Amino acid sequence: MNSPKSVEDTQSLARKVSERLSDVLKSIPTISDLTIQPTSKGQVADLLVQARVTGQPWQIAVQVTKTGQPRIVRNAIALWEQWCRKNNFENSYFVIAAPFIGQKSQQICKDAGVGFVDLAGNCLLTSGNIFIERIGHTTEPEKRLLRSLFYAKSSRVIRRLLTDPNHLWHVHELATMADVSTGLVSQIKTKLIDSELARRHGDMFVISNPEELLKRWAVAYQFDKHKQGQFYSSKSLSELEQLISEHCTREEIEYAFTLFSGAGLIGAQYVRVVNRASAFVLADLQSVADHLGLKRVETGGNLILLNPADPDLFFGKRLAHDRWVVSDIQLFLDFSAQKGRAQETAEFILDSTIRKSWGNK
């Protein structure tokens, strides 16, 4: 049973959708006698739109949902089709309305011959002589929803999911491994399933589209969140990398090379467009630099030292030529955050190592 607050929120959303539809349809000169009314209880649709188009009667049914995530949209369409068959109502035009309907959900609607409208400004209405399509709008809440999957603690969960995307996970097991609460993992699970990035298996779940999830993370990933220091040394990059490895090992400092240093150590084929070494270190950057005899500079340095925003970034690191390198997932994220031809290396790592580790030969 819906709580009074839930009912009030749904009614408020339905009113906003009604206003949005009214603004869109009133802008069409051939539409007259427009009315938009709530439906009675027991109906699949929440709003009934009636009007005349060039003098002919026209009607559409609108279902209002609190979220336009793909799974919710797909379920709404299936429920509508089932209801239509049962009530001999198959020729009615159906529209899904939500605060925001993203590209994937829009495509689901198009494939099913269903219209959509959202409060961000996107809409598709193709019925009879009416064709209205306005897309490309987004909302800040939706952007925040995307980013929220990859906040520091959430990213710990995503990192483990992508490291072994074929694994069937219990919420409690994943929470323990990622050192986060079961409540957070449950929220992430729901978001992933609603976005069709994961699917249920009884009381467990598994990632269904790891590449899409990784690419979404790359869009949200902020390399600048890591504390950075740029340094210069007259030594070669190979010598610098050896010094960092030896110093951190001796002082028991956790470290891992990334970007072109990491790619070179794992043997990735790439074009080094930046003559610079890069490493994450879990220590004071200036202290490490002082021990190595490095000079801090604003530009022109040949070494970047980084303090990770979250030490969990080291999860999945591996030894290559006796030096620690970040995981392929982290290496992809770091390259994806750079400009220019670094993007080519990101794609190479995805194609040559990550997809293969996932079983996509």
C-alpha positions as CSV (number, residue, x, y, z in Angstrom):
1,M,0.0,0.0,0.0
2,N,1.3,3.4,-1.0
3,S,2.0,5.9,1.9
4,P,0.1,9.2,1.8
5,K,3.5,10.9,1.0
6,S,4.0,8.5,-1.9
7,V,0.5,9.2,-3.3
8,E,1.0,12.9,-2.9
9,D,4.3,12.8,-4.8
10,T,2.7,10.8,-7.6
11,Q,-0.1,13.2,-7.9
12,S,2.2,16.2,-7.9
13,L,4.3,14.5,-10.7
14,A,1.1,13.8,-12.7
15,R,0.1,17.5,-12.4
16,K,3.5,18.5,-13.7
17,V,3.3,16.0,-16.6
18,S,-0.2,17.3,-17.4
19,E,1.1,20.8,-17.6
20,R,4.1,19.7,-19.7
21,L,1.9,17.9,-22.2
22,S,-0.5,20.8,-22.3
23,D,2.3,23.2,-23.3
24,V,3.6,20.8,-26.0
25,L,0.2,20.0,-27.5
26,K,-1.2,23.6,-27.4
27,S,1.7,24.7,-29.6
28,I,0.4,22.5,-32.5
29,P,-2.1,24.5,-34.6
30,T,-4.1,21.5,-35.8
31,I,-5.0,20.4,-32.2
32,S,-8.1,21.8,-30.6
33,D,-10.5,20.9,-27.8
34,L,-7.6,19.6,-25.6
35,T,-8.4,18.1,-22.3
36,I,-6.1,16.2,-19.9
37,Q,-7.8,14.3,-17.1
38,P,-6.7,11.8,-14.4
39,T,-8.0,8.3,-15.0
40,S,-10.1,6.4,-12.5
41,K,-8.5,3.9,-10.1
42,G,-7.8,0.5,-11.5
43,Q,-6.6,1.9,-14.9
44,V,-3.0,1.2,-16.1
45,A,-2.7,4.8,-17.4
46,D,-2.7,7.8,-15.0
47,L,-3.8,10.4,-17.5
48,L,-6.1,10.5,-20.4
49,V,-5.5,13.0,-23.2
50,Q,-8.4,13.8,-25.5
51,A,-8.4,16.4,-28.3
52,R,-9.3,16.9,-32.0
53,V,-6.7,16.8,-34.7
54,T,-7.8,18.6,-37.8
55,G,-11.3,18.0,-36.5
56,Q,-10.9,14.3,-35.9
57,P,-11.1,12.8,-32.4
58,W,-7.7,11.8,-30.9
59,Q,-6.8,10.1,-27.6
60,I,-3.7,9.0,-25.8
61,A,-3.2,7.2,-22.5
62,V,-0.3,8.4,-20.3
63,Q,1.4,6.4,-17.5
64,V,3.4,8.5,-15.1
65,T,6.4,6.8,-13.4
66,K,8.7,8.2,-10.8
67,T,11.8,7.1,-12.7
68,G,12.4,6.6,-16.4
69,Q,15.1,3.9,-15.9
70,P,15.1,1.3,-18.7
71,R,13.7,-1.6,-16.5
72,I,10.8,0.5,-15.3
73,V,10.0,1.7,-18.8
74,R,10.1,-1.8,-20.2
75,N,7.9,-3.1,-17.4
76,A,5.4,-0.3,-17.9
77,I,5.2,-1.1,-21.6
78,A,4.7,-4.8,-20.9
79,L,1.9,-4.1,-18.4
80,W,0.2,-1.8,-20.8
81,E,0.3,-4.3,-23.6
82,Q,-1.1,-7.0,-21.3
83,W,-3.9,-4.7,-20.2
84,C,-4.7,-3.7,-23.8
85,R,-5.0,-7.4,-24.8
86,K,-7.3,-8.2,-21.9
87,N,-9.5,-5.2,-22.5
88,N,-9.5,-5.1,-26.3
89,F,-7.8,-1.8,-26.3
90,E,-4.9,-2.6,-28.6
91,N,-5.2,0.4,-30.9
92,S,-4.7,3.1,-28.2
93,Y,-1.6,5.2,-28.3
94,F,0.5,4.9,-25.1
95,V,2.9,7.5,-23.6
96,I,5.2,7.1,-20.7
97,A,6.0,10.1,-18.6
98,A,8.7,10.6,-16.0
99,P,10.9,13.3,-14.5
100,F,13.7,12.2,-17.0
101,I,13.9,9.6,-19.7
102,G,17.4,8.9,-21.0
103,Q,18.6,7.7,-24.4
104,K,18.2,4.0,-23.7
105,S,14.7,4.3,-22.3
106,Q,13.8,6.6,-25.3
107,Q,15.0,3.8,-27.7
108,I,13.0,1.2,-25.8
109,C,9.9,3.4,-26.3
110,K,10.6,3.9,-30.0
111,D,11.1,0.2,-30.6
112,A,7.8,-0.5,-28.9
113,G,5.9,2.2,-30.8
114,V,5.3,4.0,-27.5
115,G,5.6,7.8,-26.9
116,F,7.4,9.5,-24.1
117,V,7.5,12.8,-22.4
118,D,9.6,14.1,-19.5
119,L,10.0,17.2,-17.4
120,A,13.5,17.9,-18.8
121,G,12.0,18.7,-22.2
122,N,12.3,15.4,-24.1
123,C,9.3,14.1,-25.8
124,L,8.1,11.8,-28.7
125,L,4.5,11.8,-29.8
126,T,3.8,10.0,-33.1
127,S,0.1,9.2,-33.4
128,G,-2.0,9.7,-36.5
129,N,-1.0,13.0,-38.1
130,I,0.9,14.1,-35.0
131,F,4.7,13.9,-35.0
132,I,6.6,15.7,-32.2
133,E,10.1,14.8,-31.3
134,R,12.3,16.8,-29.0
135,I,15.3,15.1,-27.5
136,G,18.8,15.9,-26.1
137,H,17.8,17.4,-22.8
138,T,19.1,16.3,-19.5
139,T,18.8,17.4,-15.9
140,E,21.2,18.0,-13.1
141,P,19.5,15.5,-10.8
142,E,20.0,12.9,-13.5
143,K,23.6,13.8,-13.8
144,R,23.9,13.5,-10.0
145,L,22.3,10.1,-10.2
146,L,24.9,8.9,-12.7
147,R,27.7,10.3,-10.6
148,S,26.4,8.8,-7.4
149,L,27.2,5.3,-8.6
150,F,30.8,6.3,-8.7
151,Y,31.3,8.3,-5.5
152,A,34.2,7.2,-3.3
153,K,32.4,4.4,-1.3
154,S,30.1,3.4,-4.2
155,S,33.1,3.1,-6.5
156,R,34.5,0.4,-4.3
157,V,31.5,-1.7,-5.1
158,I,31.7,-0.9,-8.8
159,R,35.4,-1.8,-8.9
160,R,34.7,-5.3,-7.5
161,L,31.8,-5.8,-9.8
162,L,33.9,-4.9,-12.9
163,T,36.9,-6.9,-11.7
164,D,34.7,-10.1,-11.8
165,P,31.6,-9.2,-13.8
166,N,30.5,-12.9,-14.2
167,H,30.3,-13.5,-10.5
168,L,26.9,-13.9,-8.8
169,W,26.9,-11.6,-5.8
170,H,25.0,-11.6,-2.5
171,V,24.6,-8.1,-1.2
172,H,26.2,-9.0,2.2
173,E,29.2,-10.7,0.5
174,L,29.8,-7.7,-1.8
175,A,29.4,-5.2,1.1
176,T,32.0,-7.2,3.2
177,M,34.5,-7.3,0.3
178,A,34.1,-3.6,-0.5
179,D,34.1,-2.6,3.2
180,V,30.8,-0.7,2.8
181,S,27.3,-1.0,4.3
182,T,24.8,-3.5,3.0
183,G,22.4,-0.6,2.6
184,L,24.7,1.1,0.1
185,V,25.2,-2.1,-1.9
186,S,21.4,-2.6,-2.0
187,Q,20.9,0.9,-3.3
188,I,23.6,0.4,-6.0
189,K,22.1,-3.0,-6.9
190,T,18.7,-1.4,-7.5
191,K,20.1,1.4,-9.6
192,L,22.1,-1.0,-11.7
193,I,19.1,-3.3,-12.2
194,D,16.8,-0.4,-13.1
195,S,19.4,0.8,-15.6
196,E,19.6,-2.7,-17.0
197,L,23.3,-2.9,-16.2
198,A,22.7,-5.8,-13.9
199,R,20.1,-8.6,-13.5
200,R,18.7,-10.6,-10.7
201,H,19.3,-14.2,-10.0
202,G,17.0,-15.1,-7.2
203,D,18.4,-13.2,-4.2
204,M,21.7,-12.6,-6.0
205,F,22.6,-10.4,-8.9
206,V,25.2,-10.2,-11.7
207,I,26.5,-7.4,-14.0
208,S,24.8,-7.8,-17.4
209,N,26.6,-5.0,-19.3
210,P,30.1,-4.4,-17.8
211,E,31.5,-2.4,-20.7
212,E,28.6,0.1,-20.5
213,L,29.1,0.4,-16.7
214,L,32.8,0.9,-17.1
215,K,32.3,3.6,-19.8
216,R,29.8,5.4,-17.6
217,W,32.3,5.3,-14.8
218,A,34.9,6.8,-17.2
219,V,32.5,9.7,-17.9
220,A,32.0,10.4,-14.2
221,Y,35.6,9.8,-13.2
222,Q,37.5,12.9,-12.0
223,F,41.2,12.4,-12.3
224,D,41.7,15.8,-10.7
225,K,40.3,14.5,-7.4
226,H,43.6,12.9,-6.7
227,K,46.2,15.2,-5.0
228,Q,49.0,15.7,-7.6
229,G,52.5,17.0,-7.6
230,Q,54.7,17.6,-10.7
231,F,58.4,17.1,-10.4
232,Y,61.6,17.2,-12.5
233,S,64.7,15.0,-12.5
234,S,67.5,14.7,-15.0
235,K,67.3,11.0,-14.7
236,S,65.6,8.9,-17.5
237,L,62.0,7.7,-17.0
238,S,63.2,4.2,-16.5
239,E,65.6,5.3,-13.8
240,L,62.9,7.4,-12.1
241,E,60.5,4.4,-12.1
242,Q,63.1,2.2,-10.5
243,L,63.9,4.8,-7.8
244,I,60.2,5.1,-6.9
245,S,59.8,1.4,-6.8
246,E,62.9,0.8,-4.6
247,H,62.1,3.7,-2.2
248,C,58.4,2.7,-1.7
249,T,59.3,-0.9,-1.2
250,R,62.0,-0.1,1.3
251,E,59.8,2.4,3.2
252,E,56.7,0.1,3.0
253,I,54.8,2.7,1.1
254,E,51.9,1.4,-1.1
255,Y,52.4,2.6,-4.7
256,A,51.4,1.7,-8.2
257,F,52.3,3.1,-11.6
258,T,49.7,4.4,-13.9
259,L,49.2,6.1,-17.3
260,F,52.2,5.6,-19.7
261,S,54.4,4.1,-16.9
262,G,51.8,1.5,-16.1
263,A,51.0,0.8,-19.8
264,G,54.7,0.4,-20.6
265,L,55.3,-2.0,-17.7
266,I,52.4,-4.3,-18.7
267,G,53.6,-4.3,-22.3
268,A,50.7,-2.4,-23.8
269,Q,51.3,-1.2,-27.4
270,Y,50.8,2.5,-27.5
271,V,52.2,5.8,-28.7
272,R,53.9,7.6,-25.7
273,V,52.7,11.1,-26.4
274,V,53.8,12.4,-22.9
275,N,57.4,12.0,-21.8
276,R,56.5,11.6,-18.2
277,A,56.3,8.9,-15.5
278,S,53.2,8.7,-13.3
279,A,52.6,6.9,-10.0
280,F,50.1,6.8,-7.1
281,V,51.8,6.7,-3.7
282,L,50.1,6.5,-0.3
283,A,52.5,8.9,1.4
284,D,53.3,12.6,1.6
285,L,54.3,13.6,-2.0
286,Q,56.9,16.2,-1.0
287,S,58.5,13.7,1.4
288,V,58.8,11.1,-1.4
289,A,60.2,13.8,-3.7
290,D,62.8,14.9,-1.2
291,H,64.0,11.4,-0.7
292,L,64.4,10.9,-4.4
293,G,66.1,14.3,-5.0
294,L,63.2,15.6,-7.2
295,K,62.5,19.3,-7.9
296,R,58.9,20.4,-7.7
297,V,57.9,22.4,-10.8
298,E,54.7,24.0,-12.2
299,T,55.2,22.8,-15.7
300,G,57.7,20.8,-17.7
301,G,58.1,18.0,-15.2
302,N,58.9,14.4,-16.1
303,L,57.2,12.8,-13.1
304,I,53.7,13.1,-11.7
305,L,53.2,11.7,-8.1
306,L,49.6,11.3,-7.0
307,N,47.8,10.7,-3.7
308,P,44.7,8.6,-4.4
309,A,41.4,10.2,-3.4
310,D,40.5,6.7,-2.1
311,P,43.2,4.1,-1.3
312,D,40.8,1.5,-2.7
313,L,42.2,2.5,-6.0
314,F,45.0,0.1,-5.3
315,F,42.6,-2.8,-5.4
316,G,43.6,-5.3,-8.1
317,K,47.1,-3.8,-8.6
318,R,49.6,-6.3,-10.0
319,L,53.4,-6.8,-10.3
320,A,55.0,-6.2,-13.7
321,H,58.8,-6.4,-14.0
322,D,58.9,-6.3,-10.2
323,R,57.0,-3.0,-10.1
324,W,53.4,-2.5,-9.0
325,V,50.9,-1.3,-11.6
326,V,47.3,-0.3,-11.1
327,S,44.6,-2.7,-12.3
328,D,43.5,-2.6,-16.0
329,I,40.2,-1.1,-14.8
330,Q,42.1,1.8,-13.1
331,L,44.5,2.2,-16.0
332,F,41.5,2.5,-18.4
333,L,39.9,5.2,-16.2
334,D,43.1,7.2,-15.9
335,F,43.7,7.2,-19.6
336,S,40.1,8.0,-20.4
337,A,40.4,11.1,-18.2
338,Q,43.3,12.5,-20.4
339,K,43.0,14.4,-23.6
340,G,44.3,13.7,-27.1
341,R,45.8,10.4,-28.1
342,A,45.7,9.0,-24.6
343,Q,42.2,8.0,-25.5
344,E,43.6,5.6,-28.1
345,T,45.5,3.8,-25.3
346,A,42.4,3.6,-23.2
347,E,40.6,1.9,-26.1
348,F,43.6,-0.4,-26.6
349,I,43.6,-1.5,-22.9
350,L,39.8,-2.1,-23.1
351,D,40.1,-4.2,-26.2
352,S,43.4,-6.1,-25.5
353,T,43.1,-6.8,-21.8
354,I,39.8,-5.9,-20.1
355,R,37.4,-7.5,-22.6
356,K,39.6,-10.7,-22.7
357,S,39.6,-10.9,-18.9
358,W,35.8,-10.7,-19.0
359,G,35.7,-13.6,-21.5
360,N,34.9,-11.5,-24.6
361,K,37.4,-12.9,-27.0
